[in-house]
Amino acid sequence: MISLIRKMFQSKLGIFLTLAFLAVIAFAFASADVSTLGGGGVASGEQVAVVGDDKISASDLSRAASAAVDNARQQNPTLSMQSFVEQDGLETVLDQLTERFAISAFAERFGLRAGTNLVNSEIINIPAFRGSDGNFDEETYRAALGQRGMSEAFFRDDLRAGLLARQLLVPASFGAKTPDKFAVRYASLLRESREGAISIIPAAAFAPTNDPTDAQLKAFYEETRGDYIRPERRVIRYATFSSDALGDRAEPTAQEIAAYYEENRSVYAPSETRTVTQLIVPTQQAAAAIQQRVSAGGSLEAAAREAGLQTAKIGPVTRADLSAQASAAVAQAVFTADRGAIAAPARSGLGFHVARVDQIDRKAGRNLEQARPEILTALRQDKRRRALADLAAEIEERIDDGAALSEVADDMSLELVSTKPVTGAGIVYGSTAQERIPDVLAPALQTAFQMDESEPQLAEIVPGQTYLVFEVSDITDSAAAPLAEIKQGVIGAWKLSEGTKKAKAAADRILKRVEGGDTLADAAQAEETTLPRPDAVKLTRAQLAQMGGQVPAPLALFFSMAEGTTKRLEAPRDGGWFVIHLNDIEAGTIATDDPLFEQTKRELSIQSGREYGAQLRTAISKEMGIDKNEAAIEALRKQLSGDL
């Protein structure tokens, strides 16, 4: 039965809001105007809230809601604004926005500052603004802001607010400590063991067999229409092209091959590199003495050790490189000595070099004909890459001038392909086999869901090799499915909903019997409807912790109840009800030298710090004062959800 509980408590489609105050950078990057908010409803300048002396307009809240949806789509690409609003996302965003304004105003009131230099230092350290060399790049910075349709002033203001929040909140939460006695009590809970039983009262067992009336079905659909919202779907039409589309445009000519050979003649000339072991000493006399010692039969390494020095290996190195590294005299000596011989001591800026020639590598030169195959390959690759980039630029210019995708495809003899309607997750809508878009479209999917219809764009798929030209040919907005199309599914949901109501009544009867002295098993068996036998539960908190974030709600409640009590809990998705009985609690014990104690103390200290920060945010909001315009908020809610 535990497995059944797990299945029933798979969470609904969640909304993951990432507008936390210590992540203002992410908020700013996701922020963008909601361009579709025209006509009717709340005016963009109308206030939805006042925080102290600051006013939050409808456009501020719209932008923040759009940011939250964009961030949430990183986890759930099919999330629509309508679904977001249906699940109270707008209220959460407004609360976070008012907190943000309150913290900024509070910080300024007490003299905290985030000046231009501090903001600049934060900007240059943001990875998204770094160029190919890893340093801050102005063009990359401008392009990143432009991609989100964000002004620099807005970004700087948002970053400044985040810096002020950091100055306030980090000190409040830093260094929080948990007393040992407090930590012992919590750590010992992990040794605690509980015994009891859990009974499930499934809604399906009580669901009516008859269908609802039309009026009942319509009323139920209107109440639950948020459960039937279909994701936005788009048809993407596209074509790809690579160097194959260039024909002979990238084929090097004989003149180009000859010119390349002349420009790189040194590469094809005869060359010689040498590998040497050397020792550098301060005087010519010392160098001569070491040379004599080695010539008498010793090794350069032994002579170096006797002098309290060390040798170093250099190379393979050319004569020119050695001359640049040491001196022309040293290079002359090394490159005139035979292999295995000690070169004549020569001077550089570091002292006198005593060098042994360990290896000599000579490479014969190549004439134009001998080098032609290599040059041809290098030139062809370079010309193809540049020609392909030029072709892509030409196509992009034509698109910018208003050329249709079909015109571009015809001129280049490209095959246009259209996808089936796909969701923002890249899955073909209605596909039972989870059919996905072609791999070549994956890098362009996010862009395709931000485009308008029939506005082609160009994307580089494989750098220097493959390009994609694409457009959105059809858009189906996210909306609740018409009742006529999903009638049978809604009927089934209505039956489960009605069954849940009766299951609740059964749970109440079972609960009353247990409180009257019956066992949970006997109380469940007393029902006229046959129910599954209760599942015996005996677990420790340590076992519960091993489940991580996958703890079923009945077990979570089981470990928060008092000994000898019985409670009921509703299952998600109209699945029915649970009746949970806790029979016995065996307290755990722990010593302060137990590693679990130290771990618990650290975790509690972290949580305490977070709680301090949360309490400070609440106190600041109360101090600054927050007034909300419920009428304006409701109007914006309707506007965003498409009800206007």
C-alpha positions in Angstrom: 0.0 0.0 0.0 3.0 2.3 0.6 3.6 2.2 -3.2 0.0 3.1 -3.8 0.4 6.1 -1.5 3.5 7.2 -3.4 1.7 7.0 -6.7 -1.2 9.1 -5.5 1.0 11.8 -4.1 3.0 12.6 -7.3 2.8 16.4 -7.2 0.7 18.4 -9.7 2.3 20.5 -12.3 4.3 22.9 -10.2 5.1 26.6 -10.6 8.8 27.3 -9.7 9.2 31.0 -9.0 12.7 32.3 -8.8 12.3 35.9 -7.9 14.1 35.5 -4.6 15.7 38.7 -3.4 19.2 37.2 -3.3 18.8 36.2 -7.0 17.8 39.6 -8.4 20.2 39.1 -11.4 18.1 36.2 -12.6 14.9 38.2 -12.1 16.3 41.1 -14.2 17.4 38.9 -17.0 14.0 37.3 -17.3 12.2 40.6 -17.1 10.5 41.7 -20.3 7.5 43.8 -21.3 4.3 41.9 -21.9 3.6 43.3 -25.3 0.2 41.6 -25.6 -1.4 43.6 -22.8 -3.1 46.1 -25.0 -6.7 47.1 -25.0 -9.2 47.0 -22.1 -8.7 46.0 -18.6 -6.3 47.8 -16.3 -4.2 50.7 -17.7 -0.5 50.2 -17.7 0.1 53.2 -15.4 -2.5 52.3 -12.8 -1.2 51.5 -9.4 -1.6 48.0 -8.1 0.2 48.7 -4.8 1.9 51.4 -2.8 5.0 50.6 -0.7 5.9 53.6 1.5 6.2 56.4 -1.0 6.9 54.1 -3.9 4.2 53.1 -6.4 4.0 49.8 -8.2 2.2 50.1 -11.5 0.3 47.4 -13.5 3.1 47.4 -16.0 5.6 46.7 -13.2 3.6 43.7 -12.1 3.0 42.5 -15.7 6.7 42.6 -16.3 7.5 40.7 -13.1 4.8 38.1 -13.9 6.3 37.6 -17.3 9.7 37.1 -15.7 8.3 34.5 -13.3 6.7 32.6 -16.2 9.9 32.7 -18.2 11.9 31.4 -15.2 9.3 28.7 -14.5 9.5 27.5 -18.1 13.1 26.4 -17.4 11.4 23.6 -15.4 8.1 23.4 -17.2 8.4 24.6 -20.9 4.7 24.3 -21.5 3.6 26.6 -18.7 1.3 29.3 -20.0 0.5 32.7 -18.4 -3.1 31.5 -18.0 -2.0 28.4 -16.0 0.4 30.6 -13.9 -2.4 33.0 -13.0 -4.9 30.1 -12.3 -2.4 28.7 -9.7 -2.1 32.1 -7.8 1.3 32.9 -9.4 0.4 36.6 -9.8 -0.3 37.0 -6.0 3.1 35.4 -5.2 4.9 37.7 -7.6 3.2 40.8 -6.2 4.2 39.8 -2.7 7.8 39.4 -3.8 7.7 42.7 -5.7 6.3 44.6 -2.7 9.0 43.1 -0.5 11.6 44.2 -3.0 10.4 47.8 -3.0 10.1 47.8 0.8 13.7 46.5 1.4 15.1 49.1 -1.1 13.3 52.0 0.6 14.2 50.7 4.1 17.8 50.4 3.2 17.9 54.0 1.8 16.2 55.3 4.9 19.0 54.1 7.1 21.8 55.2 4.8 22.7 52.1 2.9 24.0 52.8 -0.6 24.7 50.9 -3.8 26.5 53.4 -6.0 27.6 53.3 -9.6 31.0 51.8 -8.9 29.5 49.0 -6.9 27.0 48.2 -9.6 29.7 48.3 -12.2 31.8 45.9 -10.3 28.9 43.5 -10.1 28.1 43.8 -13.8 31.7 43.0 -14.9 31.6 39.8 -12.8 28.4 38.4 -14.3 29.4 35.4 -16.5 26.7 36.1 -19.0 28.5 39.4 -20.0 31.9 37.8 -20.6 33.4 37.4 -24.1 35.3 34.6 -25.6 38.4 35.6 -23.6 36.6 35.2 -20.3 36.6 39.0 -19.6 33.7 41.5 -19.5 32.7 42.4 -23.1 30.6 45.5 -23.8 29.1 44.1 -26.9 28.1 40.9 -25.2 26.6 43.0 -22.4 24.5 45.1 -24.7 23.4 42.1 -26.7 22.3 40.2 -23.6 20.2 43.2 -22.5 18.8 43.6 -26.0 17.8 40.0 -26.3 15.4 40.5 -23.3 14.2 43.8 -24.5 15.6 45.4 -21.3 17.0 48.9 -20.9 20.3 49.4 -19.2 18.7 51.8 -16.7 16.1 49.1 -15.7 18.8 46.5 -15.3 21.0 48.7 -13.2 18.1 49.7 -11.0 17.2 46.1 -10.4 20.8 45.1 -9.7 21.0 48.1 -7.3 17.9 46.8 -5.4 19.5 43.4 -5.1 22.7 44.8 -3.7 20.8 46.8 -1.1 18.9 43.6 -0.2 22.2 41.8 0.2 23.5 44.4 2.6 20.5 44.1 4.8 19.7 40.4 4.7 23.1 38.7 4.7 24.2 40.2 8.0 20.9 39.3 9.5 21.3 35.6 8.6 25.1 35.2 8.8 26.6 33.4 11.7 23.4 32.1 13.3 24.1 29.6 16.1 22.0 26.8 17.5 22.3 25.9 21.3 23.4 22.4 22.0 20.3 21.6 24.0 18.1 22.7 21.2 20.1 20.7 18.6 20.1 17.6 20.8 16.3 17.6 20.9 16.1 17.8 17.1 18.9 15.3 16.5 17.3 12.7 18.8 14.1 12.9 16.7 16.0 11.2 13.9 16.4 8.2 16.2 12.6 8.2 17.0 10.5 5.3 15.9 6.7 5.3 15.2 4.2 2.6 14.8 0.7 2.8 13.5 -1.5 2.2 10.4 -2.7 4.1 7.3 -6.0 3.3 5.6 -6.9 4.6 2.1 -10.6 5.3 1.2 -10.4 5.5 -2.6 -12.8 7.9 -4.4 -13.3 5.3 -7.1 -15.0 3.0 -4.7 -17.7 5.6 -4.0 -17.9 7.2 -7.4 -21.5 7.2 -8.9 -22.1 5.0 -11.9 -24.6 7.4 -13.6 -23.4 10.4 -15.7 -24.1 13.9 -14.5 -26.8 16.1 -16.0 -25.7 18.7 -18.6 -26.2 21.4 -16.0 -24.1 19.6 -13.5 -21.3 18.9 -16.0 -21.2 22.4 -17.2 -21.0 23.8 -13.7 -18.3 21.3 -12.8 -16.3 22.2 -15.9 -16.5 26.0 -15.1 -15.3 25.4 -11.6 -12.3 23.2 -12.7 -11.5 24.6 -16.2 -8.0 25.4 -15.0 -7.3 21.7 -15.0 -8.0 21.4 -18.7 -5.8 24.2 -20.0 -3.9 23.0 -23.1 -0.4 24.3 -23.7 0.4 26.6 -26.5 1.2 24.8 -29.7 3.2 26.0 -32.7 4.0 24.7 -36.2 7.6 25.4 -37.2 8.6 25.5 -40.9 12.3 25.2 -41.5 15.1 24.4 -43.9 18.8 23.8 -43.3 21.8 24.6 -45.4 25.5 23.9 -45.2 28.6 24.2 -47.4 26.9 21.9 -49.9 24.8 24.9 -50.9 28.0 26.8 -52.0 28.7 24.8 -55.1 32.2 25.8 -56.4 32.1 29.1 -54.7 34.6 27.9 -52.1 37.0 26.1 -54.4 40.5 27.7 -54.2 42.1 28.9 -57.4 45.7 28.2 -58.6 46.6 31.9 -57.9 45.2 31.6 -54.3 47.2 28.5 -53.7 50.4 30.1 -55.0 49.8 33.2 -52.9 49.2 31.2 -49.8 52.5 29.3 -50.4 54.4 32.6 -50.7 52.8 34.1 -47.6 53.8 31.0 -45.6 57.1 30.1 -47.3 58.8 29.8 -44.0 56.4 27.0 -43.0 57.5 25.0 -46.1 61.2 25.8 -45.9 63.8 23.4 -44.5 63.7 23.5 -40.7 65.8 22.2 -37.8 64.9 22.0 -34.1 67.1 20.9 -31.3 66.4 19.6 -27.8 69.1 20.5 -25.2 70.0 20.1 -21.6 71.6 23.2 -20.2 73.2 24.7 -17.1 73.6 28.4 -16.5 76.5 29.7 -14.3 77.5 33.3 -13.4 81.0 33.4 -14.8 82.9 32.2 -17.9 85.5 30.5 -15.7 82.8 28.4 -14.0 81.3 27.5 -17.4 84.7 26.4 -18.8 85.4 24.3 -15.7 82.1 22.4 -16.0 82.8 21.9 -19.7 86.2 20.4 -19.0 84.8 18.2 -16.3 82.1 16.8 -18.7 84.7 16.4 -21.5 86.8 14.3 -19.1 84.0 11.7 -18.8 81.5 13.1 -16.4 77.9 14.0 -17.0 76.4 17.5 -17.1 73.9 16.5 -14.5 76.6 15.3 -12.1 78.7 18.4 -12.6 75.6 20.5 -11.9 74.9 18.6 -8.6 78.5 19.0 -7.5 78.1 22.8 -8.0 74.9 22.8 -6.1 72.9 23.6 -9.3 70.3 22.0 -11.5 70.0 21.4 -15.2 67.0 22.3 -17.3 65.7 20.7 -20.6 64.7 23.0 -23.5 63.1 22.1 -26.8 62.4 21.1 -29.3 63.3 24.7 -30.3 64.3 26.4 -33.5 67.4 28.6 -33.8 65.4 31.7 -34.0 63.3 30.8 -31.0 66.4 30.0 -28.9 68.0 33.2 -30.0 65.0 35.1 -28.8 64.8 33.2 -25.5 68.5 33.4 -24.6 70.8 35.2 -27.1 72.2 34.9 -30.6 75.5 33.7 -29.2 73.8 30.8 -27.3 71.8 29.8 -30.4 75.0 29.9 -32.5 76.8 27.6 -30.1 74.0 25.1 -29.7 73.2 24.9 -33.4 76.8 24.3 -34.5 77.5 21.5 -32.0 76.9 17.9 -32.8 74.4 15.6 -31.2 75.6 14.5 -27.7 78.3 17.2 -27.7 78.7 20.0 -25.2 78.3 23.3 -27.0 80.9 26.0 -26.4 79.9 28.2 -23.4 78.0 31.3 -24.5 76.6 34.2 -22.7 73.0 35.5 -22.3 71.4 38.0 -20.0 71.1 35.3 -17.3 74.8 34.2 -17.4 76.9 31.6 -19.2 75.1 28.6 -20.8 76.7 25.2 -20.8 74.5 23.1 -23.1 74.4 19.5 -24.3 72.7 18.8 -27.6 70.3 15.8 -26.9 68.3 15.6 -30.1 68.5 17.1 -33.6 65.4 17.0 -35.8 65.7 18.2 -39.4 62.8 18.5 -41.8 63.3 18.8 -45.5 61.6 21.7 -47.3 58.6 21.3 -49.7 58.1 23.1 -53.0 54.7 24.4 -54.2 53.7 21.1 -55.8 54.6 19.1 -52.7 52.7 21.4 -50.4 49.7 21.8 -52.8 47.4 19.1 -51.2 47.9 20.5 -47.7 47.3 24.1 -48.9 44.3 23.1 -50.9 42.6 21.5 -47.8 43.4 24.5 -45.6 42.2 27.1 -48.1 39.0 25.1 -49.0 38.0 24.9 -45.3 38.7 28.6 -44.7 36.9 29.7 -47.9 33.9 27.4 -47.2 33.6 28.8 -43.7 33.8 32.4 -44.8 31.5 31.8 -47.9 28.9 30.1 -45.7 29.0 33.0 -43.3 28.6 35.4 -46.2 25.7 33.4 -47.5 24.0 33.4 -44.1 24.5 37.1 -43.9 22.9 37.6 -47.3 19.9 35.4 -46.3 19.5 37.3 -43.0 19.6 40.6 -44.9 16.9 39.4 -47.3 14.8 38.3 -44.3 15.2 41.7 -42.7 14.1 43.3 -45.9 10.9 41.3 -45.8 11.6 38.2 -48.0 9.4 35.3 -47.3 10.9 32.0 -46.2 9.4 30.2 -49.2 11.2 32.7 -51.5 14.6 32.2 -49.8 14.1 28.4 -50.0 13.2 28.5 -53.7 16.2 30.6 -54.6 18.5 28.3 -52.7 16.8 25.1 -53.8 16.2 24.2 -50.1 13.6 21.7 -49.0 11.1 23.3 -46.6 9.8 21.0 -43.8 6.9 21.7 -41.4 6.6 20.1 -38.0 3.4 18.9 -36.5 2.1 21.2 -33.7 4.7 21.1 -30.9 4.7 22.4 -27.3 7.4 24.5 -25.7 8.9 21.3 -24.4 9.6 20.2 -28.0 7.0 17.4 -27.9 4.5 16.8 -30.6 1.1 17.8 -29.2 -1.2 14.8 -28.7 1.6 12.2 -29.4 1.1 9.1 -27.4 4.7 8.1 -27.9 6.1 11.4 -26.8 7.3 12.2 -30.3 9.8 15.1 -30.3 10.9 17.7 -32.8 14.0 16.9 -35.0 17.3 17.4 -33.2 18.3 20.2 -35.6 15.4 22.3 -34.2 16.3 21.9 -30.6 18.6 25.0 -30.4 16.0 27.2 -32.0 12.9 26.0 -30.0 13.0 28.6 -27.3 13.3 31.4 -30.0 10.5 29.8 -32.0 8.2 30.2 -29.0 8.9 33.9 -28.7 8.4 34.7 -32.4 5.3 36.0 -34.3 3.9 34.1 -37.2 5.6 34.3 -40.6 8.7 36.2 -39.4 11.6 34.1 -40.5 14.8 33.9 -38.5 18.3 32.5 -39.1 20.3 30.4 -36.6 23.7 28.8 -36.6 23.3 25.2 -35.5 26.9 23.8 -36.0 29.4 26.8 -35.9 30.8 27.3 -39.4 29.1 24.3 -40.8 25.3 24.2 -40.6 22.6 27.0 -40.5 18.9 26.8 -39.9 16.3 29.2 -41.4 12.9 28.9 -39.8 9.6 30.5 -39.1 6.4 29.8 -37.1 3.6 29.1 -39.5 0.8 28.6 -37.1 0.2 29.4 -33.4 -2.5 27.9 -31.2 -2.8 29.8 -27.9 -2.9 28.1 -24.6 -6.6 27.8 -23.5 -8.9 25.5 -21.7 -10.1 22.7 -24.0 -13.8 23.1 -25.1 -16.1 20.9 -23.0 -17.5 19.2 -26.2 -14.0 17.9 -27.0 -13.2 16.5 -23.6 -16.6 15.6 -22.4 -15.9 12.0 -21.4 -12.8 13.0 -19.5 -14.7 15.7 -17.6 -17.5 13.2 -16.8 -14.8 10.9 -15.3 -13.4 13.8 -13.3 -16.9 14.7 -12.0 -17.5 11.1 -10.9 -14.2 11.1 -9.0 -15.1 14.4 -7.5 -18.4 13.1 -6.3 -16.7 9.9 -5.1 -14.3 12.0 -3.1 -17.2 13.7 -1.3 -18.6 10.3 -0.3 -15.1 9.0 0.6 -14.8 12.0 3.0 -18.0 11.0 4.7 -16.7 7.4 5.0 -13.4 8.7 6.4 -15.3 10.7 9.0 -17.3 7.5 10.0 -14.1 5.5 10.3 -12.4 8.2 12.3 -15.4 8.3 14.7 -15.3 4.5 15.2 -11.5 4.6 15.9 -12.1 7.3 18.5 -14.8 5.1 20.0 -12.2 2.3 20.6 -12.2 0.3 17.3 -9.0 -0.6 15.6 -8.4 1.1 12.3 -8.9 -2.3 10.5 -12.2 -3.0 12.2 -13.4 0.6 11.6 -12.7 0.3 7.9 -14.3 -3.2 7.6 -17.5 -1.8 9.1 -18.1 0.2 6.0 -20.7 -1.2 3.5 -18.3 -0.5 0.7 -15.3 -2.9 0.6 -12.1 -1.0 1.3 -8.4 -2.0 1.1 -7.0 -3.3 4.4 -5.0 -0.7 6.3 -1.3 -0.8 5.9 0.8 -1.3 9.0 3.5 1.3 9.3 6.7 1.1 11.5 9.4 3.6 10.6 12.1 5.8 12.1 12.6 9.4 11.2 16.0 8.4 9.8 14.2 6.2 7.3 11.8 9.0 6.5 14.8 11.3 5.9 16.2 8.8 3.4 13.2 9.5 1.1 14.5 13.0 0.6 11.8 15.2 -1.0 9.6 12.2 -2.0 7.9 11.7 1.4 4.2 10.9 0.8 1.9 13.3 2.6 0.3 10.6 4.8 3.7 9.7 6.2 4.6 13.3 6.7 1.4 13.7 8.7 2.1 10.4 10.5 5.3 11.9 11.9 3.7 15.1 13.0 0.9 13.6 15.1 0.6 13.0 18.8 0.7 9.4 20.1 -2.7 7.7 20.2 -4.4 10.1 17.8 -6.1 9.5 14.5 -6.4 12.0 11.6 -7.7 12.1 8.1 -6.1 13.6 5.0 -7.4 14.3 1.5 -5.6 12.6 -1.4 -4.6 14.7 -4.4 -6.5 14.8 -7.7 -9.7 13.6 -6.2 -8.1 10.3 -5.3 -10.0 9.9 -2.0 -9.0 10.2 1.6 -6.5 8.7 4.1 -7.2 7.8 7.7 -3.9 7.8 9.7 -3.6 6.3 13.2 -0.5 6.7 15.3 -0.3 4.0 17.9 3.1 4.3 19.6 6.1 6.6 19.6 9.5 5.4 20.8 11.7 8.4 21.6 15.3 8.4 20.3 18.4 9.4 22.2 21.7 10.9 20.9 25.1 11.9 22.4 26.7 15.2 21.6 29.8 13.4 20.2 27.5 11.6 17.6 28.3 12.9 14.0 24.5 13.1 13.5 24.4 15.7 16.3 27.0 18.0 14.6 25.2 17.6 11.3 21.9 18.5 12.8 23.4 21.5 14.6 24.9 22.8 11.4 21.6 22.4 9.5 19.6 24.0 12.2 22.0 27.0 12.3 21.5 27.4 8.5 17.7 27.3 8.9 17.9 29.7 11.8 19.7 32.2 9.6 17.1 31.8 6.9 14.4 32.4 9.5 16.1 35.5 10.7 16.2 36.8 7.2 12.5 36.0 6.6 11.5 37.7 9.8 13.5 40.7 8.9 11.8 40.9 5.5 8.4 40.7 7.2 9.2 43.3 9.7 10.6 45.7 7.0 7.4 45.3 4.9 5.3 46.1 8.0 7.4 49.1 8.8 7.3 50.6 5.4 3.6 49.9 4.9 2.0 48.1 1.9 -1.4 49.1 0.4 -2.8 47.0 -2.4 -5.3 48.1 -5.0 -7.4 44.9 -5.2 -9.6 46.2 -8.1 -6.5 46.9 -10.2 -4.9 43.6 -9.3 -8.1 41.7 -10.3 -8.3 43.6 -13.6 -4.7 42.7 -14.4 -5.4 39.1 -13.4 -8.2 38.9 -15.9 -6.1 40.5 -18.5 -3.2 38.1 -18.1 -5.5 35.1 -18.1 -7.3 36.2 -21.2 -10.7 36.7 -19.6 -11.1 40.2 -21.1 
